[in-house]
């Protein structure tokens, strides 16, 4: 390889609403002038602008480009690390490209604001309003509330609120006048609410209470007139009685008619009271990689055979691995889903629980990110239902509305954690490149360390060649190799000039990326997992064996798939070149099944979505053809589920090249298509319709990305 590339810094922090920059340095060690095309790829592709995106470098010289990463000021950014990748493609030999990686750590921020709803109140003695407090940031926040007024008594529900990221809390406020206003003109009383978030300036909300008199101004006159009328009526009544007594006039006796029976109405049954409890272990084991949330219901008055439907939500970082619900109801379609089919259940779906069972609760087992996690799971009973075969019916008299129960789940990062993923696998190649990432949780007392991990491959693949494993800079990765075990150094107190590959914090190595080649057969269909497990840790004078290390560090797995269609997405332009004002067709071809001779993954596919993105110099003329639904704002196409054995429809997109575009030397526009297929693992071998057995832990979500350039012609 005649090109040496580097990226600085290897890691940085960024707060939503700000921008940060990477510097890409290219050195041409070949004999010819080379033009390098630079693009940001994968998840950060639409967040980065590279200037210039094409760098011309003479032999023996270096060239640089600046990549600016900018995040919108929004609470949608999850706190944590994002891998930022750049592809360096030499024009003279496009197949000999490089990929640079860096880490952008998204910082937490809170943005708390409040509003009175309504701000203007009216009443004789008092009125109520609500304080709505919203946290638009991406981190948990808390805020103190204080109220003040002169001639009013103010009662607030609670003086402090906890605000999870992206949430809104409401607090009740009761306004009460200190004295009665009997009559006269209405009086106006001002009051204020001060919202003080932690780490933010206070905000003052102003409100007004208009106190109206108990007696309107005309009450006194009306009382006098009323008294006169009543007195005149009494006088006339007495005169009539006296006249009847003196003249002896007899009055006819009234007869009593038979009473008419009034039908009695049948009382309506009261809604059933449902009490929900949501619990989770306070200190889950980070090495286990899972956490369990338990939803319990108490509905003693529920009709026999009725089930309580509980809507459960959880953050995207969690994945439902198993559950003990009676079944699940799809939140949007009300379709009944069988229990313990995690790939089919999404946040917001309703877990069915039998309130008459001896154990009227359900356990939900979630996988958690290995780097640690904090988030909230919520559960809210929605209704009573009955299930007859697959038909779901609501049961009268329903339930009393109740608030959602919430539990915060927190897992600490283990001392080390690992990740494994395939690096742009070529289905026709006999060598698959895998990236093993090993992360270390540093603290002030961290010492020089070595971490040993074991790599396991499926039976159809050769054992990994650890002597051929290398780092980002091309150096050997393993300081020692023992059969299938690789030992990696994690030094501390290293001067910047001596720091090599990986992500460094100060003078300490925090993350190391190891590239491992794995030999596989060609022309076959097979599936398995590449697995990593801790095999030993040495820090200073302390040494842990394989069993002790495995108890502290969770394992990691990544799929290894052989077949003619490894990725379920392929993008092509027709024609492949265009000029200003031209229209071009783009076809996106998807393959639901990963293997030609096996449909287990296809049978498990329930949602197929494609996220599109494209350069500014081309415009989509109409909604894509082939989508069941298309979200134009987010450029997301959702496809109908393919029937067994059927192929997914192709997606057709029509683009127009801008008429007045000035391309500033850029000779292409890119179309990105990222496909996501949700699958689930077959429960046993009988579920497989052919091909290879799928081991436990088959990935629930299958993502693939393809980027296709449209070359411009200049006339």
VOTOR-722144 format. One line per 4 residues: number of its first residue (from 1); their letters; for each residue x, y, z of C-alpha. Coordinates in nm, 2 decimals, always signed. Layout:
NUM> A> X Y Z | ...
***
This chain:
1> XXXX> +0.00 +0.00 +0.00 | +0.16 +0.33 -0.11 | -0.06 +0.55 +0.11 | -0.03 +0.63 +0.48
5> XXXX> -0.32 +0.80 +0.64 | -0.38 +0.93 +0.99 | -0.65 +1.11 +1.17 | -0.62 +1.37 +1.45
9> XXXX> -0.75 +1.37 +1.71 | -0.83 +1.00 +1.75 | -1.11 +1.09 +1.99 | -1.30 +1.41 +2.08
13> XXXX> -1.60 +1.52 +2.27 | -1.89 +1.71 +2.12 | -2.20 +1.86 +2.26 | -2.52 +1.88 +2.06
17> XXXX> -2.56 +2.22 +1.91 | -2.18 +2.26 +1.86 | -1.92 +2.15 +1.60 | -1.58 +1.99 +1.62
21> XXXX> -1.31 +1.91 +1.37 | -1.09 +1.62 +1.27 | -0.78 +1.66 +1.06 | -0.71 +1.39 +0.80
25> XXXX> -0.34 +1.36 +0.69 | -0.25 +1.16 +0.38 | +0.11 +1.07 +0.27 | +0.18 +0.95 -0.08
29> XXXX> +0.47 +0.70 -0.07 | +0.42 +0.59 -0.43 | +0.59 +0.72 -0.74 | +0.30 +0.90 -0.90
33> XXXX> +0.08 +1.20 -0.82 | -0.23 +1.07 -0.65 | -0.58 +1.22 -0.60 | -0.76 +1.09 -0.29
37> XXXX> -1.13 +1.12 -0.26 | -1.24 +1.15 +0.11 | -1.59 +1.06 +0.23 | -1.75 +1.01 +0.57
41> XXXX> -1.94 +0.68 +0.59 | -2.17 +0.49 +0.81 | -2.37 +0.65 +1.10 | -2.18 +0.98 +1.09
45> XXXX> -2.20 +1.03 +0.72 | -2.47 +1.30 +0.72 | -2.31 +1.48 +1.02 | -1.98 +1.56 +0.86
49> XXXX> -1.85 +1.80 +0.59 | -1.50 +1.75 +0.45 | -1.31 +2.03 +0.30 | -1.16 +1.97 +0.05
53> XXXX> -1.31 +1.63 -0.02 | -1.05 +1.56 -0.29 | -0.68 +1.59 -0.20 | -0.40 +1.59 -0.46
57> XXXX> -0.07 +1.46 -0.32 | +0.27 +1.44 -0.49 | +0.51 +1.15 -0.43 | +0.67 +1.17 -0.09
61> XXXX> +0.45 +1.46 +0.02 | +0.15 +1.49 +0.25 | -0.19 +1.65 +0.22 | -0.45 +1.74 +0.47
65> XXXX> -0.83 +1.79 +0.49 | -1.05 +1.91 +0.77 | -1.37 +1.72 +0.86 | -1.62 +1.93 +1.05
69> XXXX> -1.87 +1.74 +1.26 | -2.18 +1.92 +1.37 | -2.47 +1.80 +1.58 | -2.81 +1.98 +1.59
73> XXXX> -2.92 +2.12 +1.93 | -3.15 +1.84 +2.01 | -3.22 +1.59 +2.28 | -3.23 +1.30 +2.04
77> XXXX> -2.86 +1.24 +2.06 | -2.78 +0.95 +2.29 | -2.50 +1.01 +2.53 | -2.20 +0.79 +2.45
81> XXXX> -1.95 +0.71 +2.19 | -2.01 +0.72 +1.81 | -1.76 +0.56 +1.58 | -1.67 +0.81 +1.30
85> XXXX> -1.53 +0.65 +0.98 | -1.37 +0.80 +0.68 | -1.30 +0.63 +0.35 | -0.99 +0.73 +0.16
89> XXXX> -1.00 +0.62 -0.21 | -0.70 +0.68 -0.44 | -0.82 +0.76 -0.79 | -0.54 +0.55 -0.94
93> XXXX> -0.64 +0.23 -0.76 | -0.99 +0.26 -0.61 | -0.98 -0.09 -0.48 | -0.68 -0.01 -0.26
97> XXXX> -0.88 +0.22 -0.03 | -0.82 +0.30 +0.34 | -1.07 +0.35 +0.62 | -0.98 +0.58 +0.91
101> XXXX> -1.17 +0.56 +1.24 | -1.21 +0.80 +1.53 | -1.44 +0.83 +1.82 | -1.68 +1.12 +1.89
105> XXXX> -1.81 +1.11 +2.25 | -2.15 +1.28 +2.26 | -2.17 +1.49 +2.58 | -2.48 +1.52 +2.79
109> XXXX> -2.67 +1.85 +2.82 | -2.99 +1.96 +2.97 | -3.22 +2.23 +2.84 | -3.51 +2.29 +3.09
113> XXXX> -3.80 +2.53 +3.03 | -4.13 +2.58 +3.20 | -4.47 +2.72 +3.11 | -4.79 +2.80 +3.30
117> XXXX> -5.11 +2.64 +3.16 | -5.31 +2.86 +3.18 | -5.12 +3.17 +3.30 | -5.44 +3.38 +3.36
121> XXXX> -5.69 +3.25 +3.62 | -6.03 +3.37 +3.75 | -6.24 +3.28 +4.05 | -6.42 +3.41 +4.36
125> XXXX> -6.17 +3.26 +4.61 | -5.93 +3.04 +4.41 | -5.84 +2.85 +4.09 | -5.59 +2.59 +3.97
129> XXXX> -5.32 +2.59 +3.70 | -5.04 +2.35 +3.60 | -4.67 +2.41 +3.56 | -4.54 +2.21 +3.26
133> XXXX> -4.16 +2.16 +3.28 | -3.98 +2.02 +2.97 | -3.63 +1.88 +2.95 | -3.53 +1.91 +2.58
137> XXXX> -3.18 +1.79 +2.65 | -3.03 +1.44 +2.62 | -2.95 +1.39 +2.99 | -3.14 +1.35 +3.31
141> XXXX> -3.21 +1.68 +3.49 | -3.37 +1.81 +3.81 | -3.53 +2.14 +3.88 | -3.65 +2.32 +4.19
145> XXXX> -3.98 +2.51 +4.20 | -4.06 +2.82 +4.41 | -4.38 +3.03 +4.42 | -4.44 +3.38 +4.55
149> XXXX> -4.73 +3.63 +4.57 | -4.85 +3.91 +4.79 | -5.22 +3.86 +4.87 | -5.25 +3.50 +4.76
153> XXXX> -5.18 +3.16 +4.92 | -5.01 +2.93 +4.67 | -5.00 +2.56 +4.71 | -4.77 +2.35 +4.49
157> XXXX> -4.79 +1.97 +4.44 | -4.41 +1.92 +4.48 | -4.12 +2.16 +4.50 | -3.87 +1.95 +4.30
161> XXXX> -3.91 +1.75 +3.98 | -3.69 +1.48 +3.81 | -3.68 +1.51 +3.43 | -3.55 +1.22 +3.22
165> XXXX> -3.41 +1.32 +2.89 | -3.68 +1.44 +2.64 | -3.96 +1.43 +2.90 | -4.22 +1.67 +3.04
169> XXXX> -4.34 +1.68 +3.39 | -4.65 +1.86 +3.51 | -4.69 +2.01 +3.87 | -5.03 +2.13 +4.00
173> XXXX> -5.05 +2.48 +4.15 | -5.35 +2.60 +4.35 | -5.41 +2.98 +4.40 | -5.62 +3.09 +4.69
177> XXXX> -5.72 +3.45 +4.79 | -5.65 +3.55 +5.15 | -5.97 +3.74 +5.19 | -6.32 +3.74 +5.05
181> XXXX> -6.42 +4.00 +4.80 | -6.79 +4.05 +4.87 | -6.88 +4.31 +4.61 | -6.73 +4.58 +4.40
185> XXXX> -6.49 +4.56 +4.10 | -6.28 +4.25 +4.03 | -5.93 +4.26 +4.18 | -5.61 +4.14 +4.00
189> XXXX> -5.34 +3.95 +4.19 | -5.00 +3.87 +4.03 | -4.79 +3.57 +4.12 | -4.47 +3.42 +4.00
193> XXXX> -4.32 +3.07 +3.97 | -3.94 +3.03 +3.97 | -3.80 +2.73 +3.79 | -3.43 +2.66 +3.88
197> XXXX> -3.27 +2.37 +3.70 | -2.94 +2.23 +3.82 | -2.66 +2.40 +3.64 | -2.89 +2.64 +3.45
201> XXXX> -3.01 +2.99 +3.52 | -3.35 +3.03 +3.69 | -3.65 +3.11 +3.48 | -3.95 +3.31 +3.61
205> XXXX> -4.31 +3.23 +3.50 | -4.56 +3.51 +3.56 | -4.93 +3.44 +3.62 | -5.24 +3.65 +3.71
209> XXXX> -5.54 +3.56 +3.93 | -5.85 +3.78 +3.87 | -6.07 +3.76 +4.18 | -6.43 +3.84 +4.11
213> XXXX> -6.67 +3.95 +4.40 | -6.91 +3.70 +4.56 | -7.20 +3.94 +4.51 | -7.24 +4.14 +4.19
217> XXXX> -7.31 +4.51 +4.21 | -7.68 +4.48 +4.15 | -7.73 +4.23 +4.43 | -7.84 +4.49 +4.69
221> XXXX> -8.11 +4.65 +4.47 | -8.23 +4.30 +4.37 | -8.26 +4.20 +4.73 | -8.49 +4.51 +4.81
225> XXXX> -8.71 +4.44 +4.51 | -8.73 +4.08 +4.60 | -8.83 +4.15 +4.96 | -9.11 +4.38 +4.84
229> XXXX> -9.25 +4.12 +4.60 | -9.24 +3.85 +4.87 | -9.42 +4.08 +5.12 | -9.70 +4.16 +4.87
233> XXXX> -9.75 +3.79 +4.79 | -9.79 +3.70 +5.16 | -10.05 +3.98 +5.21 | -10.26 +3.86 +4.92
237> XXXX> -10.24 +3.50 +5.04 | -10.37 +3.59 +5.38 | -10.65 +3.79 +5.24 | -10.77 +3.50 +5.02
241> XXXX> -10.77 +3.26 +5.32 | -10.97 +3.50 +5.53 | -11.23 +3.55 +5.26 | -11.28 +3.18 +5.21
245> XXXX> -11.33 +3.13 +5.58 | -11.59 +3.40 +5.61 | -11.80 +3.29 +5.31 | -11.79 +2.92 +5.38
249> XXXX> -11.71 +2.83 +5.03 | -11.62 +2.46 +5.02 | -11.34 +2.35 +4.80 | -11.37 +2.02 +4.61
253> XXXX> -11.17 +1.72 +4.76 | -10.90 +1.61 +4.53 | -10.90 +1.24 +4.44 | -10.57 +1.04 +4.43
257> XXXX> -10.50 +0.86 +4.10 | -10.31 +0.53 +4.10 | -9.94 +0.58 +4.11 | -9.75 +0.51 +3.79
261> XXXX> -9.46 +0.27 +3.83 | -9.13 +0.42 +3.75 | -8.88 +0.17 +3.59 | -8.56 +0.13 +3.78
265> XXXX> -8.24 +0.15 +3.59 | -7.97 -0.11 +3.62 | -7.66 +0.03 +3.78 | -7.36 +0.05 +3.55
269> XXXX> -7.06 -0.16 +3.66 | -6.77 +0.05 +3.79 | -6.44 +0.04 +3.60 | -6.19 -0.21 +3.75
273> XXXX> -5.91 -0.06 +3.96 | -5.57 -0.19 +3.84 | -5.26 -0.13 +4.05 | -4.93 -0.17 +3.86
277> XXXX> -4.58 -0.22 +4.01 | -4.26 -0.20 +3.81 | -3.93 -0.32 +3.97 | -3.58 -0.39 +3.86
281> XXXX> -3.26 -0.50 +4.05 | -3.08 -0.19 +4.20 | -2.74 -0.33 +4.12 | -2.74 -0.56 +3.81
285> XXXX> -2.43 -0.75 +3.72 | -2.26 -0.57 +3.43 | -2.08 -0.89 +3.32 | -2.41 -1.07 +3.27
289> XXXX> -2.51 -0.83 +2.99 | -2.88 -0.85 +3.08 | -3.12 -0.68 +3.32 | -3.47 -0.79 +3.42
293> XXXX> -3.77 -0.56 +3.48 | -4.07 -0.71 +3.65 | -4.43 -0.59 +3.58 | -4.68 -0.69 +3.84
297> XXXX> -5.06 -0.61 +3.84 | -5.33 -0.63 +4.11 | -5.68 -0.63 +3.96 | -5.89 -0.82 +4.21
301> XXXX> -6.22 -0.71 +4.06 | -6.13 -0.81 +3.70 | -6.38 -1.05 +3.53 | -6.28 -1.41 +3.51
305> XXXX> -6.05 -1.49 +3.21 | -5.98 -1.12 +3.15 | -5.62 -1.02 +3.08 | -5.46 -0.69 +3.17
309> XXXX> -5.29 -0.52 +2.87 | -4.99 -0.32 +3.00 | -4.81 -0.08 +2.75 | -4.44 -0.11 +2.81
313> XXXX> -4.18 +0.13 +2.67 | -3.80 +0.12 +2.69 | -3.50 +0.31 +2.54 | -3.36 +0.21 +2.21
317> XXXX> -3.03 +0.11 +2.37 | -3.21 -0.19 +2.53 | -3.32 -0.50 +2.34 | -3.59 -0.73 +2.46
321> XXXX> -3.43 -1.07 +2.47 | -3.71 -1.28 +2.64 | -4.03 -1.23 +2.85 | -4.30 -1.42 +3.04
325> XXXX> -4.60 -1.23 +2.92 | -4.91 -1.43 +2.82 | -4.87 -1.26 +2.48 | -4.82 -0.92 +2.32
329> XXXX> -5.05 -0.68 +2.14 | -4.91 -0.47 +1.86 | -4.95 -0.11 +1.96 | -5.05 +0.00 +1.61
333> XXXX> -5.25 -0.30 +1.47 | -5.37 -0.48 +1.79 | -5.24 -0.81 +1.63 | -5.17 -1.08 +1.89
337> XXXX> -4.81 -1.19 +1.91 | -4.69 -1.50 +2.08 | -4.48 -1.46 +2.39 | -4.10 -1.48 +2.39
341> XXXX> -4.06 -1.36 +2.03 | -3.83 -1.07 +2.11 | -3.75 -0.97 +1.75 | -4.12 -0.89 +1.69
345> XXXX> -4.19 -0.68 +2.00 | -4.12 -0.31 +2.00 | -4.14 -0.03 +2.26 | -4.50 +0.07 +2.32
349> XXXX> -4.65 -0.28 +2.26 | -4.88 -0.42 +2.53 | -4.78 -0.71 +2.75 | -5.07 -0.93 +2.85
353> XXXX> -5.08 -1.04 +3.22 | -5.33 -1.27 +3.38 | -5.45 -1.10 +3.71 | -5.60 -1.42 +3.83
357> XXXX> -5.28 -1.62 +3.81 | -5.09 -1.72 +4.12 | -4.80 -1.50 +4.00 | -4.98 -1.21 +3.83
361> XXXX> -4.66 -1.06 +3.68 | -4.43 -1.08 +3.38 | -4.05 -1.07 +3.37 | -3.89 -0.87 +3.08
365> XXXX> -3.53 -0.96 +3.01 | -3.33 -0.69 +2.83 | -2.98 -0.70 +2.69 | -2.79 -0.39 +2.79
369> XXXX> -2.49 -0.21 +2.62 | -2.16 -0.34 +2.74 | -2.03 +0.01 +2.81 | -2.29 +0.08 +3.08
373> XXXX> -2.63 +0.23 +3.06 | -2.88 +0.45 +3.23 | -3.24 +0.48 +3.11 | -3.61 +0.44 +3.21
377> XXXX> -3.85 +0.16 +3.15 | -4.22 +0.25 +3.19 | -4.54 +0.04 +3.22 | -4.90 +0.16 +3.21
381> XXXX> -5.21 -0.05 +3.22 | -5.43 +0.03 +2.92 | -5.74 -0.20 +2.92 | -5.89 -0.54 +2.99
385> XXXX> -5.90 -0.79 +2.70 | -6.00 -1.15 +2.63 | -5.83 -1.37 +2.38 | -6.02 -1.64 +2.19
389> XXXX> -5.77 -1.82 +1.97 | -5.61 -1.52 +1.79 | -5.91 -1.28 +1.82 | -5.87 -1.01 +2.08
393> XXXX> -6.17 -0.83 +2.24 | -6.20 -0.56 +2.50 | -6.37 -0.66 +2.82 | -6.63 -0.44 +3.00
397> XXXX> -6.63 -0.24 +3.22 | -6.27 -0.14 +3.14 | -6.02 +0.00 +3.39 | -5.97 +0.32 +3.59
401> XXXX> -5.71 +0.54 +3.42 | -5.38 +0.54 +3.61 | -5.04 +0.69 +3.57 | -4.75 +0.50 +3.42
405> XXXX> -4.50 +0.33 +3.66 | -4.14 +0.40 +3.58 | -3.81 +0.24 +3.69 | -3.46 +0.37 +3.62
409> XXXX> -3.22 +0.10 +3.51 | -2.85 +0.17 +3.56 | -2.56 -0.06 +3.48 | -2.19 +0.03 +3.54
413> XXXX> -1.93 -0.02 +3.28 | -1.71 -0.33 +3.36 | -1.33 -0.29 +3.38 | -1.31 -0.40 +3.02
417> XXXX> -1.57 -0.46 +2.75 | -1.54 -0.59 +2.39 | -1.71 -0.55 +2.05 | -1.68 -0.75 +1.73
421> XXXX> -1.81 -0.67 +1.38 | -1.74 -0.76 +1.02 | -1.55 -0.50 +0.83 | -1.71 -0.47 +0.48
425> XXXX> -1.73 -0.84 +0.41 | -1.69 -0.94 +0.04 | -1.92 -1.25 -0.03 | -1.68 -1.37 -0.30
429> XXXX> -1.37 -1.35 -0.09 | -1.22 -1.63 +0.12 | -1.09 -1.39 +0.38 | -1.32 -1.20 +0.61
433> XXXX> -1.18 -0.91 +0.81 | -1.32 -0.86 +1.16 | -1.26 -0.56 +1.39 | -1.22 -0.65 +1.76
437> XXXX> -1.26 -0.35 +1.98 | -1.14 -0.38 +2.34 | -1.23 -0.09 +2.57 | -1.08 -0.02 +2.92
441> XXXX> -1.26 +0.17 +3.19 | -0.98 +0.40 +3.32 | -0.96 +0.57 +3.66 | -0.71 +0.78 +3.85
445> XXXX> -0.54 +0.46 +3.98 | -0.51 +0.28 +3.65 | -0.17 +0.10 +3.60 | -0.01 -0.06 +3.30
449> XXXX> -0.22 -0.36 +3.20 | -0.25 -0.65 +2.96 | -0.58 -0.79 +2.85 | -0.61 -1.14 +2.70
453> XXXX> -0.91 -1.25 +2.50 | -1.01 -1.57 +2.32 | -1.15 -1.57 +1.97 | -1.39 -1.85 +1.87
457> XXXX> -1.51 -1.91 +1.51 | -1.78 -2.14 +1.37 | -1.68 -2.49 +1.26 | -1.70 -2.40 +0.89
461> XXXX> -1.43 -2.13 +0.93 | -1.06 -2.17 +1.00 | -0.92 -2.08 +1.34 | -0.82 -1.71 +1.34
465> XXXX> -0.47 -1.62 +1.23 | -0.37 -1.41 +1.53 | -0.01 -1.37 +1.41 | -0.17 -1.18 +1.12
469> XXXX> -0.38 -0.96 +1.34 | -0.28 -0.59 +1.30 | -0.36 -0.25 +1.45 | -0.49 +0.06 +1.26
473> XXXX> -0.13 +0.17 +1.19 | -0.04 -0.17 +1.05 | +0.17 -0.29 +1.35 | +0.12 -0.64 +1.50
477> XXXX> -0.17 -0.64 +1.74 | -0.10 -0.92 +1.98 | +0.20 -0.89 +2.20 | +0.18 -1.26 +2.27
481> XXXX> -0.03 -1.53 +2.10 | -0.13 -1.86 +2.27 | -0.34 -2.07 +2.03 | -0.67 -1.88 +2.01
485> XXXX> -0.58 -1.62 +2.27 | -0.45 -1.27 +2.19 | -0.28 -1.05 +2.46 | -0.31 -0.67 +2.41
489> XXXX> -0.11 -0.40 +2.60 | -0.29 -0.12 +2.77 | -0.01 +0.12 +2.89 | -0.04 +0.44 +3.09
493> XXXX> +0.17 +0.75 +3.13 | +0.28 +0.74 +2.76 | +0.41 +1.07 +2.61 | +0.20 +1.19 +2.31
497> XXXX> +0.49 +1.14 +2.07 | +0.51 +0.77 +2.16 | +0.14 +0.69 +2.15 | +0.05 +0.45 +1.88
501> XXXX> -0.29 +0.33 +1.75 | -0.60 +0.34 +1.95 | -0.79 +0.60 +2.15 | -0.59 +0.76 +2.43
505> XXXX> -0.71 +0.96 +2.72 | -0.42 +1.17 +2.85 | -0.13 +0.93 +2.84 | -0.34 +0.61 +2.89
509> XXXX> -0.47 +0.38 +2.62 | -0.85 +0.35 +2.65 | -0.95 +0.16 +2.34 | -0.77 -0.06 +2.09
513> XXXX> -0.90 -0.18 +1.76 | -0.76 -0.52 +1.64 | -0.81 -0.63 +1.28 | -0.83 -1.01 +1.26
517> XXXX> -0.84 -1.20 +0.92 | -1.06 -1.52 +0.92 | -1.05 -1.77 +0.64 | -1.38 -1.90 +0.51
521> XXXX> -1.49 -2.13 +0.23 | -1.65 -1.98 -0.08 | -1.96 -2.10 -0.27 | -2.14 -2.22 +0.05
525> XXXX> -2.43 -2.10 +0.27 | -2.36 -2.10 +0.64 | -2.41 -1.89 +0.95 | -2.24 -1.87 +1.29
529> XXXX> -2.10 -1.64 +1.54 | -1.75 -1.50 +1.60 | -1.72 -1.49 +1.97 | -1.49 -1.31 +2.21
533> XXXX> -1.44 -1.39 +2.58 | -1.20 -1.27 +2.84 | -0.91 -1.50 +2.91 | -0.71 -1.30 +3.16
537> XXXX> -0.62 -0.96 +3.30 | -0.30 -0.83 +3.44 | -0.28 -0.49 +3.61 | +0.03 -0.39 +3.80
541> XXXX> +0.10 -0.68 +4.04 | -0.26 -0.82 +4.02 | -0.33 -1.11 +3.78 | -0.66 -1.27 +3.71
545> XXXX> -0.71 -1.60 +3.54 | -0.96 -1.69 +3.27 | -1.25 -1.77 +3.51 | -1.21 -1.46 +3.71
549> XXXX> -1.18 -1.24 +3.41 | -1.49 -1.40 +3.25 | -1.69 -1.31 +3.57 | -1.59 -0.94 +3.53
553> XXXX> -1.60 -0.89 +3.15 | -1.91 -0.97 +2.93 | -1.85 -1.17 +2.62 | -1.91 -1.03 +2.27
557> XXXX> -2.04 -1.19 +1.95 | -2.08 -1.09 +1.59 | -2.24 -1.28 +1.30 | -2.03 -1.46 +1.03
561> XXXX> -2.25 -1.53 +0.73 | -2.17 -1.70 +0.40 | -2.40 -1.67 +0.10 | -2.45 -1.50 -0.23
565> XXXX> -2.63 -1.21 -0.06 | -2.45 -1.12 +0.25 | -2.60 -0.77 +0.27 | -2.97 -0.73 +0.19
569> XXXX> -2.92 -0.40 -0.01 | -2.78 -0.31 -0.35 | -2.80 +0.03 -0.51 | -2.76 +0.12 -0.88
573> XXXX> -2.80 +0.44 -1.09 | -2.94 +0.42 -1.44 | -2.76 +0.59 -1.62 | -2.45 +0.60 -1.40
577> XXXX> -2.36 +0.95 -1.52 | -2.56 +1.27 -1.56 | -2.54 +1.64 -1.64 | -2.71 +1.94 -1.50
581> XXXX> -3.09 +1.91 -1.53 | -3.09 +1.54 -1.62 | -3.32 +1.29 -1.45 | -3.18 +0.95 -1.34
585> XXXX> -3.34 +0.64 -1.19 | -3.19 +0.47 -0.88 | -3.29 +0.11 -0.80 | -3.25 -0.04 -0.45
589> XXXX> -3.27 -0.41 -0.45 | -3.33 -0.59 -0.11 | -3.30 -0.96 -0.03 | -3.49 -1.07 +0.28
593> XXXX> -3.33 -1.41 +0.32 | -2.96 -1.41 +0.39 | -2.91 -1.75 +0.23 | -3.02 -1.88 -0.11
597> XXXX> -3.13 -2.22 +0.04 | -3.26 -2.11 +0.38 | -3.56 -1.90 +0.48 | -3.54 -1.91 +0.86
601> XXXX> -3.42 -1.55 +0.87 | -3.68 -1.45 +0.61 | -3.96 -1.62 +0.82 | -3.84 -1.41 +1.11
605> XXXX> -3.84 -1.08 +0.92 | -4.11 -0.86 +1.04 | -3.99 -0.51 +0.95 | -3.78 -0.40 +0.66
609> XXXX> -3.69 -0.03 +0.66 | -3.45 +0.16 +0.43 | -3.30 +0.49 +0.54 | -3.20 +0.70 +0.24
613> XXXX> -2.97 +1.00 +0.22 | -2.83 +1.18 -0.08 | -2.61 +1.48 -0.17 | -2.76 +1.83 -0.20
617> XXXX> -2.68 +1.85 -0.57 | -2.96 +1.60 -0.66 | -3.33 +1.62 -0.57 | -3.59 +1.35 -0.53
621> XXXX> -3.87 +1.44 -0.77 | -4.14 +1.22 -0.61 | -4.19 +0.96 -0.34 | -4.01 +0.63 -0.40
625> XXXX> -4.20 +0.35 -0.57 | -4.22 +0.02 -0.38 | -4.26 +0.15 -0.03 | -4.56 +0.06 +0.18
629> XXXX> -4.50 +0.38 +0.38 | -4.25 +0.67 +0.31 | -4.15 +0.92 +0.58 | -4.03 +1.21 +0.36
633> XXXX> -3.90 +1.42 +0.65 | -3.67 +1.14 +0.77 | -3.63 +0.98 +0.43 | -3.73 +0.63 +0.56
637> XXXX> -3.91 +0.37 +0.34 | -4.10 +0.09 +0.51 | -4.18 -0.23 +0.31 | -4.46 -0.48 +0.35
641> XXXX> -4.35 -0.81 +0.50 | -4.26 -1.06 +0.22 | -4.46 -1.38 +0.21 | -4.27 -1.70 +0.25
645> XXXX> -4.05 -1.76 -0.05 | -4.14 -1.42 -0.21 | -3.88 -1.16 -0.28 | -3.91 -0.80 -0.15
649> XXXX> -4.00 -0.54 -0.41 | -3.73 -0.32 -0.56 | -3.75 +0.04 -0.46 | -3.74 +0.29 -0.75
653> XXXX> -3.62 +0.65 -0.69 | -3.62 +0.93 -0.95 | -3.37 +1.21 -0.90 | -3.30 +1.53 -1.09
657> XXXX> -2.96 +1.70 -1.10 | -2.98 +2.06 -1.01 | -3.00 +2.30 -1.31 | -2.79 +2.57 -1.15
661> XXXX> -2.55 +2.35 -0.95 | -2.19 +2.46 -0.95 | -2.00 +2.15 -0.85 | -1.68 +2.32 -0.72
665> XXXX> -1.47 +2.04 -0.87 | -1.68 +1.76 -0.71 | -1.75 +1.51 -0.98 | -2.02 +1.30 -0.82
669> XXXX> -2.32 +1.28 -0.59 | -2.37 +1.00 -0.34 | -2.69 +0.80 -0.26 | -2.68 +0.61 +0.06
673> XXXX> -2.93 +0.33 +0.15 | -2.91 +0.17 +0.49 | -3.14 -0.13 +0.53 | -3.25 -0.27 +0.86
677> XXXX> -3.42 -0.61 +0.88 | -3.56 -0.73 +1.22 | -3.52 -1.10 +1.26 | -3.56 -1.35 +1.55
681> XXXX> -3.38 -1.68 +1.62 | -3.57 -2.00 +1.55 | -3.67 -2.18 +1.87 | -3.55 -2.52 +1.76
685> XXXX> -3.42 -2.71 +1.45 | -3.78 -2.78 +1.33 | -3.81 -2.41 +1.26 | -3.53 -2.43 +1.00
689> XXXX> -3.65 -2.49 +0.65 | -3.31 -2.57 +0.52 | -2.95 -2.46 +0.52 | -2.73 -2.41 +0.83
693> XXXX> -2.83 -2.43 +1.19 | -2.85 -2.09 +1.35 | -2.67 -2.07 +1.69 | -2.82 -1.91 +2.00
697> XXXX> -2.77 -1.53 +2.01 | -2.85 -1.48 +1.64 | -2.87 -1.10 +1.60 | -3.22 -0.96 +1.63
701> XXXX> -3.14 -0.66 +1.41 | -2.95 -0.69 +1.08 | -2.82 -0.37 +0.93 | -2.64 -0.31 +0.60
705> XXXX> -2.54 +0.01 +0.42 | -2.45 +0.07 +0.06 | -2.33 +0.40 -0.09 | -2.34 +0.45 -0.47
709> XXXX> -2.19 +0.75 -0.65 | -2.36 +0.92 -0.95 | -2.08 +1.07 -1.17 | -2.14 +1.41 -1.32
713> XXX> -2.06 +1.51 -1.67 | -1.97 +1.87 -1.76 | -2.06 +2.01 -2.09
***
